[in-house]
Amino acid sequence: MNIGQAARQSGLSAKMIRYYESIDLLPAAGRTDSGYRQYGAQDLHRLAFIKRARDLGFSLAEVAQLLALWQDRGRASADVKALAAGHIAELNHKIAELSGLRDTLQELMEHCQGDQRPDCPILRDLESGGRCP
């Protein structure tokens, strides 16, 4: 199948497929005599793996590690679990940061009258770089 068909079936854009190929997450595609990329079932399976890993928030470097582990039938599942645990720790850190941002903005919004007056604690906080009392 050509790249457009592979894109439709995988749920990825043709541009992403070419990018994954350029960074070696996907082996170089076979080519037709006229130079068009050709993909097979194994490529689609690998693209599905990559897409799911990216959907779960794994970085490209982590996806490369997961692919290597997936291909290594002698791997220890502990290695996969350790990679997932590290990713969960990163997600928890990001969640904590986002929760803090949400709470700060919520507090600023609650102190804003939201009326016709120009005084606004949200803008005052932004202006001060977050150093407002």
N, C-alpha and C positions, 0 to 999 in steps of 0.2 A: 504494500500500500504506500501511497505517496505521503508527504508530510502533512498535507491538508486533511487527509483521511485519518492519519495518526493523531493529529491535533483534535479532531472531532471525537474520536473514540477515547482518547485519554483525558479529555477535559482540559488540556493545556493548549496554549497558543503555539503556533508554528515557531514564533520567535523564541519562546521558552525552550522548545525542543532543540532548536539550533544552539541556544545558549548552553543547555545541559550537555550537548555534544561537544561544544567548544571547551568546556571545563572538565571534560572526561567523566561526567556522571553517567553519560550514555555513550556506548561505543560508537565510533564513526559508522554512519549508515552506509549500507551498500548503495551503489549508484547504478542507474540505468545507463545505456549507451549514450543517451543524450545528457547525462549528468544529474538527473533528478534523484534525490534521496529516496531510498526504499526501506520500509520498515516491516518487520514481521511480528508474529505473536510474542516472541521473547522480548522484543523491544517494547511492545505495549505493556507487557507484564512489568518490566523494569520501570517504565514511565508511571504506571499505577503505583508502584512502590514509592517512587520519588515524590509523586503528588501527595500521597497519604502522609509521608514523613513531613513534607513541607506544610501540609494542612495542620499537622500536630505541632507546628512551630519549630521544628528542628532547623538549625542553620544548614547552609550548604556543606560546610565542613563536617557537621554531624551526619548529614545524609551520606556523604562519602564514606564515613566510618561505618554507618549502618549497612550500606551496600557491600562493603568489604566483609563485614561480619556475615551478612546474608549469603554471600557467595562462598564463604569458608565453612564447609560442612564439618570441620573439626573444631569449630569455635566452641567456647564455653558460653553458656547462656548468661553466666555471671557478667561477662563483658558487655553484653547487650543491656542487661539490667543496670549496670553501673552507668552506662551512657544515658539511659532513660532517667535514672535517678538524678544525674547531674542536670539534665534538662528540666526536670520537675523543680529542682532547687532554683534554677534560673527563672522559671515561670513564677514561682512563689515570690521571688524577689521583685519581679516586675509587677505582680499583683499588689504587693505591699506599697510599691512606689505609686502605682496608679490610684490605689485607695487613699493614700495620703494627699495626692493632688486633688482628687474628688472632694475629700473632706475640707481641704483648704478653700477650694472654690465654692463649695456649698456654704461655708461660713461667711465668705465674702458676699455671696449673693444674698444671704439672710440679713446682712447688715446694710444692704443697698435698699433704699426706699422705693426705687423704681417709679418715681413720680416725675413731675416736671422740673424739679430742682436740678441744678447742674452737679451738685455734690454726689460723688459716687465712690464708695470704698473699693470697688473692683479696680477702677482706673487709678485710684490713689496707690493701691498696692502694686499695680503694674509699673507705675511711674517710679516708685521707690525701690523697685527691684525686690519686693517682698520684705522690706524692712519696716513696714508700717506697724505701728503699735496696735 
